[in-house]
Amino acid sequence: MAKQGSTGNVIAALCNIFIPGLGHLVQGRLLAAFFFFISTAVGYAMYFLIFPAIIAVIIHLISIISAARYKPPQ
């Protein structure tokens, strides 16, 4: 990834739309990918409780934004 807003970040954000954490995995951030995938999957799996589903949607959006705004350390 060259810089924030690069093509790689856009691709990572698009990957996160379909599978939370996949974009972070594409960027090479394994811990973030694991966190976003597990937390979103658990929240969506508990959709019948309403509150975890709302939190899962928020975490999913944060995952997408995080992948799009990622700027690698210099």
Helices and strands as residue ranges (DSSP letters): H 7-18, H 22-27, H 30-45, G 47-49, H 51-68
